[in-house]
């Protein structure tokens, strides 16, 4: 057999090996590790091997790069020899360089990497056995290069994925249709949960409905009836001195029995937290102590407001309405032509419904709360007013640092003088 044919066959095999290395590199780089771990957990041994390879990625990458470079160099050297025999030394070297560059790019790099990108997990499972063998065979060379790399630069421990990156990934999964929007919103709320302070969700001091411990049962009963709450804070002398909480169930149990015990005997403990406490910490304490109301304290120890289990859960799942709550729409027309608008409403939709032009300036979000914050340059307070050319926005109530309700009033605009 002609020696050049043998060389050609060997070159083809080497190009095939180059394609294998390139395909494997892209497959293991692009593979969804979570998906492979799920397959491994379900009993797929090959998926388990693939996960092990990914977990020691430096060793895998060194093996792939060493192998790929060896076969590419060997293939190019043999091709130079073949073309030199056929075309002469000078012409053969040039022809070998041009042809092998094109062949390796097309068949050894671009095509196999494109194929691997389409279904990386499937390819990882198919090639993991061969990769494990190559890692063992090339382990001395891999060890040497790993040591050299470590000597050049030390490894820096970094988080595999930040919370912001995780949120972006969740949004991408939602766009693919795997998650519904409500599921995506719930996951993102859970991610942000630990970063929210209790000062952002509490009921302000001025909005607290409470009863003085010196009052009688009739006043307490009327307060329960008018407020619709299942528990009420109890203070001694001033709202700054909340001493506990009374539960409606226990109070009405005594009333049903014909008893009217003093309020002080019904008071149960209440928790106290600084305004900077994470709501995740508060929730964990509520679960442990079985107390569902806490007093939020400012830096001087005074009462800023209260926070309940419901306030915390609403940060996860959105507004929770019970039978005593009056369900409100984002935007409600009032009799005098004004509009009652919730802080979570879309400012653009509100202006459009009112038939008004709206220039958000540099405000890039959508909520009424955010826009008021942007215009004021600080946390909004009840009674604050934002005046635009065609509308006046008045803060009607706040919760923590957020607007819960606002009132939009159209303003008369003077036509331009001719």
C-alpha positions as CSV (number, residue, x, y, z in Angstrom):
1,X,0.0,0.0,0.0
2,X,1.3,3.5,-0.9
3,X,2.7,5.1,2.3
4,X,0.9,8.4,1.4
5,X,-2.5,6.6,1.7
6,X,-1.6,5.3,5.1
7,X,-0.6,8.9,6.2
8,X,-3.9,10.2,4.8
9,X,-5.9,7.7,6.8
10,X,-3.9,8.6,10.0
11,X,-4.5,12.3,9.3
12,X,-8.2,11.7,8.9
13,X,-8.3,9.8,12.2
14,X,-6.4,12.6,13.9
15,X,-8.9,15.2,12.6
16,X,-11.7,12.9,14.0
17,X,-9.9,13.0,17.4
18,X,-9.7,16.8,17.2
19,X,-13.4,16.9,16.5
20,X,-14.0,14.6,19.5
21,X,-12.0,16.9,21.8
22,X,-13.6,20.1,20.5
23,X,-17.1,18.6,20.8
24,X,-16.4,17.3,24.4
25,X,-15.1,20.7,25.5
26,X,-18.2,22.5,24.3
27,X,-20.6,19.9,25.6
28,X,-19.1,19.9,29.2
29,X,-18.8,23.7,29.1
30,X,-22.4,24.3,28.0
31,X,-24.1,21.4,29.9
32,X,-26.7,22.2,32.5
33,X,-25.2,20.9,35.7
34,X,-28.5,20.9,37.5
35,X,-30.1,18.8,34.8
36,X,-27.3,16.3,34.9
37,X,-27.5,16.1,38.7
38,X,-31.2,15.4,38.5
39,X,-30.5,12.6,36.0
40,X,-27.8,11.2,38.3
41,X,-30.2,11.4,41.3
42,X,-32.7,9.4,39.2
43,X,-30.1,6.6,38.9
44,X,-28.3,7.4,35.6
45,X,-24.7,6.2,36.2
46,X,-23.3,7.9,33.1
47,X,-24.8,11.3,34.2
48,X,-23.2,10.7,37.6
49,X,-19.8,10.3,35.9
50,X,-20.4,13.4,33.8
51,X,-21.1,15.4,37.0
52,X,-17.8,14.2,38.5
53,X,-16.0,15.4,35.4
54,X,-17.6,18.8,35.6
55,X,-16.8,19.1,39.3
56,X,-13.1,18.7,38.5
57,X,-13.3,21.0,35.5
58,X,-9.6,22.1,35.6
59,X,-8.4,18.6,35.2
60,X,-11.0,18.0,32.4
61,X,-10.0,21.1,30.5
62,X,-6.3,20.4,30.8
63,X,-6.8,16.9,29.4
64,X,-8.9,18.2,26.5
65,X,-6.5,21.0,25.6
66,X,-3.4,18.7,25.8
67,X,-5.2,16.0,23.7
68,X,-6.5,18.5,21.2
69,X,-3.1,20.1,20.7
70,X,-1.3,16.8,20.3
71,X,-3.6,15.5,17.6
72,X,-3.7,18.9,15.8
73,X,0.1,19.1,15.8
74,X,0.5,15.5,14.8
75,X,-2.0,15.9,12.0
76,X,-0.4,19.0,10.6
77,X,3.1,17.5,10.8
78,X,1.9,14.4,8.8
79,X,0.1,16.6,6.3
80,X,3.3,18.6,5.7
81,X,5.2,15.4,5.1
82,X,2.6,14.1,2.6
83,X,2.3,17.4,0.7
84,X,6.1,17.7,0.7
85,X,6.3,14.2,-1.0
86,X,3.7,15.1,-3.5
87,X,4.5,18.8,-4.3
88,X,8.0,19.4,-3.0
89,X,9.3,20.9,0.2
90,X,8.4,24.6,-0.2
91,X,5.1,24.2,-2.0
92,X,4.1,21.3,0.2
93,X,4.6,23.2,3.4
94,X,2.4,26.1,2.1
95,X,-0.3,23.8,0.8
96,X,-0.3,21.8,4.1
97,X,-0.7,25.0,6.2
98,X,-3.6,26.4,4.1
99,X,-5.5,23.1,3.6
100,X,-5.0,21.8,7.2
101,X,-6.1,25.2,8.7
102,X,-9.3,25.0,6.7
103,X,-10.0,21.3,7.4
104,X,-9.3,21.6,11.1
105,X,-11.4,24.8,11.4
106,X,-14.4,23.2,9.6
107,X,-14.2,19.5,10.7
108,X,-12.2,19.8,13.9
109,X,-13.6,22.9,15.5
110,X,-16.7,24.7,14.2
111,X,-18.9,21.8,13.1
112,X,-18.4,19.6,16.2
113,X,-18.8,22.5,18.6
114,X,-22.0,23.6,16.8
115,X,-23.4,20.1,17.2
116,X,-22.4,19.9,20.9
117,X,-24.0,23.2,21.6
118,X,-27.4,21.9,20.5
119,X,-27.6,19.0,23.0
120,X,-24.7,19.2,25.4
121,X,-26.1,16.9,28.2
122,X,-26.7,14.0,25.7
123,X,-23.2,14.3,24.4
124,X,-21.7,14.5,27.9
125,X,-23.4,11.2,28.8
126,X,-22.1,9.5,25.7
127,X,-18.5,10.6,25.9
128,X,-17.9,10.7,29.7
129,X,-16.5,7.2,29.7
130,X,-13.8,8.0,27.2
131,X,-13.0,11.3,28.9
132,X,-12.5,9.4,32.2
133,X,-10.0,7.1,30.5
134,X,-8.2,10.0,28.9
135,X,-7.9,11.8,32.2
136,X,-6.2,8.8,33.7
137,X,-3.8,8.3,30.7
138,X,-2.9,12.0,30.5
139,X,-2.9,12.6,34.3
140,X,0.9,13.1,34.5
141,X,0.7,15.9,31.9
142,X,-2.4,17.3,33.4
143,X,-0.8,17.4,36.9
144,X,2.2,19.2,35.5
145,X,0.1,21.9,33.8
146,X,-2.1,22.3,36.8
147,X,0.9,22.9,39.0
148,X,2.3,25.5,36.6
149,X,-1.1,27.2,36.5
150,X,-1.2,27.3,40.3
151,X,2.2,28.8,40.4
152,X,1.3,31.6,38.0
153,X,-1.8,32.7,39.8
154,X,-3.6,31.6,43.0
155,X,-7.2,30.6,42.8
156,X,-9.7,33.1,44.2
157,X,-12.9,31.7,45.7
158,X,-15.9,33.3,44.1
159,X,-19.6,32.6,44.4
160,X,-20.8,30.2,41.7
161,X,-23.8,32.4,41.1
162,X,-24.9,35.7,42.6
163,X,-28.5,36.5,43.5
164,X,-28.8,38.9,40.6
165,X,-27.5,36.3,38.2
166,X,-29.9,33.8,39.6
167,X,-32.8,36.2,39.0
168,X,-31.7,36.7,35.4
169,X,-31.6,32.9,35.0
170,X,-35.2,32.6,36.4
171,X,-36.4,35.2,34.0
172,X,-34.9,33.3,31.1
173,X,-36.5,30.1,32.3
174,X,-39.8,32.0,32.5
175,X,-39.4,33.2,28.9
176,X,-38.8,29.6,27.8
177,X,-42.2,28.7,29.2
178,X,-40.9,26.3,31.9
179,X,-42.1,28.6,34.7
180,X,-45.3,30.6,34.9
181,X,-45.0,34.3,35.8
182,X,-46.5,33.8,39.3
183,X,-44.0,31.0,40.0
184,X,-41.2,33.1,38.7
185,X,-42.3,36.1,40.9
186,X,-42.6,33.9,44.0
187,X,-39.0,32.5,43.5
188,X,-37.6,36.0,43.0
189,X,-39.4,37.2,46.1
190,X,-37.9,34.4,48.1
191,X,-34.4,35.3,46.8
192,X,-34.9,39.0,47.9
193,X,-36.6,38.1,51.2
194,X,-33.5,38.1,53.3
195,X,-32.4,41.5,52.0
196,X,-35.5,43.3,53.1
197,X,-35.4,45.1,56.5
198,X,-38.4,45.2,58.8
199,X,-38.4,49.0,58.4
200,X,-39.6,48.5,54.8
201,X,-42.8,46.6,55.6
202,X,-44.1,47.7,59.0
203,X,-47.3,49.5,59.8
204,X,-46.3,53.1,60.8
205,X,-47.0,54.3,64.4
206,X,-49.7,56.8,63.2
207,X,-51.7,54.0,61.5
208,X,-51.6,51.6,64.5
209,X,-55.0,50.7,66.0
210,X,-54.4,49.9,69.6
211,X,-56.2,50.0,73.0
212,X,-55.0,51.3,76.3
213,X,-54.6,48.7,79.0
214,X,-56.7,50.8,81.4
215,X,-59.8,50.7,79.1
216,X,-62.7,48.3,79.8
217,X,-63.9,45.3,77.8
218,X,-66.6,47.3,76.0
219,X,-64.0,49.6,74.4
220,X,-61.9,46.6,73.4
221,X,-64.9,44.8,71.9
222,X,-65.9,47.8,69.9
223,X,-62.3,48.2,68.6
224,X,-62.2,44.6,67.5
225,X,-65.6,45.0,65.8
226,X,-64.7,48.2,63.9
227,X,-61.2,47.2,62.9
228,X,-61.9,43.6,61.9
229,X,-58.5,42.6,63.3
230,X,-58.0,39.2,65.0
231,X,-55.4,40.7,67.4
232,X,-54.8,44.2,68.8
233,X,-51.7,45.8,70.4
234,X,-52.2,47.0,74.0
235,X,-50.3,50.0,75.3
236,X,-49.8,51.5,78.8
237,X,-50.4,55.2,78.8
238,X,-48.9,56.0,75.4
239,X,-48.5,54.1,72.1
240,X,-44.7,54.3,72.6
241,X,-45.2,51.8,75.4
242,X,-46.8,48.8,73.8
243,X,-46.9,46.0,76.4
244,X,-48.4,43.2,74.5
245,X,-51.3,42.0,72.3
246,X,-54.8,40.7,72.9
247,X,-56.4,38.0,70.7
248,X,-60.0,38.3,69.6
249,X,-60.7,34.6,70.0
250,X,-59.7,34.6,73.7
251,X,-61.6,37.8,74.4
252,X,-64.9,36.6,72.8
253,X,-64.5,33.3,74.6
254,X,-64.7,35.1,77.9
255,X,-67.6,37.3,76.6
256,X,-69.5,34.1,75.5
257,X,-69.1,32.8,79.0
258,X,-70.5,36.0,80.5
259,X,-67.2,37.1,81.8
260,X,-65.5,40.5,81.4
261,X,-62.0,40.2,82.7
262,X,-59.7,43.2,82.8
263,X,-57.7,43.7,79.6
264,X,-54.4,43.3,81.5
265,X,-55.3,39.7,82.2
266,X,-55.7,39.0,78.5
267,X,-52.4,40.5,77.4
268,X,-50.0,38.1,75.7
269,X,-46.3,38.8,75.0
270,X,-45.2,40.7,71.9
271,X,-41.8,40.7,70.2
272,X,-39.6,43.8,69.7
273,X,-37.2,44.3,66.8
274,X,-34.9,47.1,65.7
275,X,-35.8,48.7,62.4
276,X,-32.7,47.2,60.7
277,X,-33.7,43.6,61.4
278,X,-34.1,41.4,58.3
279,X,-37.7,40.2,57.8
280,X,-36.3,36.7,57.4
281,X,-35.0,36.9,60.9
282,X,-38.4,38.2,62.2
283,X,-40.3,35.4,60.3
284,X,-38.0,32.7,61.8
285,X,-38.6,34.2,65.3
286,X,-42.3,34.2,64.7
287,X,-42.3,30.6,63.7
288,X,-40.2,29.6,66.8
289,X,-42.1,31.6,69.4
290,X,-45.6,31.3,67.8
291,X,-46.0,35.0,68.3
292,X,-47.3,36.7,65.2
293,X,-46.9,40.4,66.0
294,X,-43.9,42.5,66.8
295,X,-43.1,46.2,67.7
296,X,-40.6,47.9,65.4
297,X,-38.2,50.2,67.3
298,X,-36.2,53.1,66.0
299,X,-32.6,53.8,66.9
300,X,-33.7,55.6,70.1
301,X,-35.9,52.7,71.3
302,X,-39.2,54.5,70.4
303,X,-42.1,52.8,68.6
304,X,-41.9,53.2,64.9
305,X,-44.8,50.8,64.2
306,X,-45.8,47.2,64.3
307,X,-45.3,44.2,61.9
308,X,-47.3,41.1,61.7
309,X,-46.9,37.6,60.2
310,X,-49.2,38.7,57.4
311,X,-47.0,41.7,56.5
312,X,-44.0,39.4,56.1
313,X,-45.9,36.8,54.1
314,X,-47.2,39.5,51.7
315,X,-43.6,40.2,50.8
316,X,-43.5,36.6,49.4
317,X,-46.9,36.1,47.9
318,X,-48.3,39.6,47.4
319,X,-51.4,41.0,49.1
320,X,-53.4,38.6,51.3
321,X,-57.1,39.5,51.6
322,X,-59.2,38.0,54.4
323,X,-62.9,38.3,55.0
324,X,-62.5,41.5,57.0
325,X,-60.4,43.3,54.3
326,X,-62.0,45.6,51.8
327,X,-60.5,44.6,48.4
328,X,-59.4,47.6,46.5
329,X,-58.6,48.1,42.8
330,X,-55.3,49.6,41.7
331,X,-57.2,52.7,40.7
332,X,-60.6,53.9,41.8
333,X,-62.5,56.9,40.6
334,X,-63.8,59.2,43.4
335,X,-67.0,61.2,43.2
336,X,-65.3,64.6,43.0
337,X,-63.3,63.5,39.9
338,X,-60.2,62.5,41.8
339,X,-58.6,59.0,41.7
340,X,-57.5,56.8,44.6
341,X,-54.5,55.0,43.4
342,X,-52.5,52.2,45.1
343,X,-48.7,52.6,45.4
344,X,-48.1,49.4,43.4
345,X,-50.1,50.7,40.4
346,X,-48.4,51.4,37.1
347,X,-47.9,55.1,36.8
348,X,-48.0,55.0,33.0
349,X,-51.4,53.1,33.1
350,X,-52.8,55.6,35.6
351,X,-51.9,58.6,33.5
352,X,-53.2,56.9,30.4
353,X,-56.6,56.2,32.1
354,X,-56.8,59.8,33.3
355,X,-56.1,60.9,29.7
356,X,-53.0,62.8,30.6
357,X,-49.6,63.2,29.0
358,X,-46.8,61.8,31.1
359,X,-43.1,62.5,30.9
360,X,-41.3,60.1,33.3
361,X,-38.0,62.1,32.9
362,X,-35.2,59.8,34.2
363,X,-37.5,57.5,36.1
364,X,-37.1,54.0,34.6
365,X,-39.4,51.9,36.8
366,X,-43.3,51.8,36.7
367,X,-44.8,52.0,40.2
368,X,-46.5,55.0,41.7
369,X,-44.4,54.5,44.9
370,X,-41.2,54.6,43.0
371,X,-42.1,57.6,41.0
372,X,-43.1,59.6,44.2
373,X,-39.8,58.5,45.8
374,X,-38.0,59.7,42.6
375,X,-39.7,63.1,42.6
376,X,-39.3,63.7,46.4
377,X,-35.7,62.4,46.5
378,X,-36.5,60.7,49.8
379,X,-38.9,58.2,51.5
380,X,-42.5,59.5,51.2
381,X,-44.5,60.5,54.2
382,X,-48.3,60.8,54.5
383,X,-49.4,64.2,53.3
384,X,-46.5,64.7,50.8
385,X,-47.5,66.3,47.5
386,X,-45.9,65.9,44.1
387,X,-47.1,68.6,41.7
388,X,-46.8,68.1,37.9
389,X,-48.0,70.3,35.1
390,X,-51.3,68.5,34.7
391,X,-51.8,66.5,37.9
392,X,-51.3,66.7,41.6
393,X,-50.3,63.5,43.5
394,X,-50.9,63.4,47.3
395,X,-49.7,60.6,49.5
396,X,-52.7,59.3,51.5
397,X,-51.0,56.5,53.4
398,X,-47.7,54.8,53.7
399,X,-46.4,51.5,55.0
400,X,-42.8,51.5,56.0
401,X,-41.1,53.5,53.2
402,X,-43.7,52.7,50.6
403,X,-46.8,54.5,49.5
404,X,-49.9,52.3,50.0
405,X,-52.4,54.8,48.7
406,X,-52.3,58.1,46.9
407,X,-54.8,60.6,45.5
408,X,-54.4,61.9,41.9
409,X,-56.1,65.2,41.1
410,X,-56.2,66.7,37.6
411,X,-54.9,70.3,37.4
412,X,-56.2,73.0,35.1
413,X,-53.6,73.9,32.6
414,X,-53.6,77.3,30.9
415,X,-53.5,77.2,27.1
416,X,-50.4,78.8,25.6
417,X,-50.9,82.5,24.7
418,X,-51.1,83.2,21.0
